[in-house]
Amino acid sequence: MSQFAMKELSLPAQFLVNTMDASTDPIAQFHAWMADASASEPNDPNAMSVATVTADGQPSVRILLLKGVENGAFQFFTNYESRKAGELVNGKAALCFHWKTLRRQVRVVGPVEKVPAAASDAYFGVRQRGSQIGAHASLQSQPLASRDVLVQAVADVEARYAEQDVPRPENWGGYQVIPSEIEFWLDQPYRLHDRFVFTRAGNGWQMQRLYP
Ligand SMILES: Cc1cc2nc3c(=O)[nH]c(=O)nc-3n(C[C@H](O)[C@H](O)[C@H](O)COP(=O)(O)O)c2cc1C
């Protein structure tokens, strides 16, 4: 090894710190990182990429907001007739969080299912009225002829529910990913990052460190 390479690879002490071990609860760890992200990210710390795949194997991905982790399941809300919904019928999804200021990433893989209707009702009920109306007016992922068509649809929904609560549309609600795998990634010098993958094992989790 050249002298230069030796110098380059003198790693700082932090590199040697073992940040997670088999006793780490990945859900608690996720909450801790989300709390850090809430304090550090300029906006939407709960934004995540949600990857889905068609029946013939074509993947697609988009950003959604995580609305909670309930009983260890990662929940988001959307339109049940959207493109993603069509792809989620195969029951599989993957999530990816990237917190730029923290230089951290979390990946989640697992089966996905609709959240109970009562939970969708509860969340829909606390959304802003404008968002509730929007959920009725938007045929998410369908072709839209013009902005005017959407504006007219919003006006129609507003008129329909004037002076009354807006009910949750049947085609709008939550999904939850039940993680079979959660991976934590921490930036380290020289791209020799730390990766810890937790895989479900019985009622608990098994941790494995991965090469960066
Ligand atoms: C920061 C951000 C947050 C978003 N949050 C949501 C969300 O929580 N639910 C949703 O349906 N779409 C959300 N979207 C829009 C989606 O990225 C996407 O355009 C939409 O859900 C349609 O996706 P689809 O055609 O693949 O079904 C968000 C977009 C951004 C950029």
The ligand as an SDF file (V2000), in Angstrom:
LIG
                    3D

 31 33  0  0  0  0  0  0  0  0999 V2000
  -43.4670   15.5510   -0.4160 C   0  0  0  0  0  0  0  0  0  0  0  0
  -44.5890   14.7820   -1.0760 C   0  0  0  0  0  0  0  0  0  0  0  0
  -45.5370   14.1560   -0.2960 C   0  0  0  0  0  0  0  0  0  0  0  0
  -46.5940   13.4380   -0.8870 C   0  0  0  0  0  0  0  0  0  0  0  0
  -47.4780   12.7930   -0.0740 N   0  0  0  0  0  0  0  0  0  0  0  0
  -48.4620   12.0570   -0.6270 C   0  0  0  0  0  0  0  0  0  0  0  0
  -49.3290   11.2760    0.1890 C   0  0  0  0  0  0  0  0  0  0  0  0
  -49.1850   11.2050    1.4350 O   0  0  0  0  0  0  0  0  0  0  0  0
  -50.3370   10.5960   -0.4230 N   0  0  0  0  0  0  0  0  0  0  0  0
  -50.5020   10.5910   -1.7940 C   0  0  0  0  0  0  0  0  0  0  0  0
  -51.4270    9.9350   -2.2810 O   0  0  0  0  0  0  0  0  0  0  0  0
  -49.6700   11.2840   -2.5930 N   0  0  0  0  0  0  0  0  0  0  0  0
  -48.6450   12.0180   -2.0460 C   0  0  0  0  0  0  0  0  0  0  0  0
  -47.7740   12.6920   -2.8600 N   0  0  0  0  0  0  0  0  0  0  0  0
  -47.9620   12.6010   -4.3370 C   0  0  0  0  0  0  0  0  0  0  0  0
  -47.3380   11.2970   -4.8410 C   0  0  0  0  0  0  0  0  0  0  0  0
  -45.9280   11.4260   -4.9590 O   0  0  0  0  0  0  0  0  0  0  0  0
  -47.9030   10.8230   -6.2030 C   0  0  0  0  0  0  0  0  0  0  0  0
  -47.7650   11.8640   -7.1530 O   0  0  0  0  0  0  0  0  0  0  0  0
  -49.3660   10.4410   -6.1230 C   0  0  0  0  0  0  0  0  0  0  0  0
  -49.6570    9.7140   -4.9360 O   0  0  0  0  0  0  0  0  0  0  0  0
  -49.7710    9.5920   -7.3380 C   0  0  0  0  0  0  0  0  0  0  0  0
  -48.9470    8.4310   -7.3780 O   0  0  0  0  0  0  0  0  0  0  0  0
  -49.3590    7.1650   -8.2770 P   0  0  0  0  0  0  0  0  0  0  0  0
  -49.8090    7.6900   -9.5990 O   0  0  0  0  0  0  0  0  0  0  0  0
  -48.1230    6.3380   -8.3930 O   0  0  0  0  0  0  0  0  0  0  0  0
  -50.4620    6.4230   -7.5660 O   0  0  0  0  0  0  0  0  0  0  0  0
  -46.7060   13.3890   -2.2950 C   0  0  0  0  0  0  0  0  0  0  0  0
  -45.7320   14.0080   -3.0940 C   0  0  0  0  0  0  0  0  0  0  0  0
  -44.6840   14.6880   -2.4880 C   0  0  0  0  0  0  0  0  0  0  0  0
  -43.6260   15.2980   -3.3590 C   0  0  0  0  0  0  0  0  0  0  0  0
  1  2  1  0
  2  3  1  0
  2 30  2  0
  3  4  2  0
  4  5  1  0
  4 28  1  0
  5  6  2  0
  6  7  1  0
  6 13  1  0
  7  8  2  0
  7  9  1  0
  9 10  1  0
 10 11  2  0
 10 12  1  0
 12 13  2  0
 13 14  1  0
 14 15  1  0
 14 28  1  0
 15 16  1  0
 16 17  1  0
 16 18  1  0
 18 19  1  0
 18 20  1  0
 20 21  1  0
 20 22  1  0
 22 23  1  0
 23 24  1  0
 24 25  2  0
 24 26  1  0
 24 27  1  0
 28 29  2  0
 29 30  1  0
 30 31  1  0
M  END
$$$$
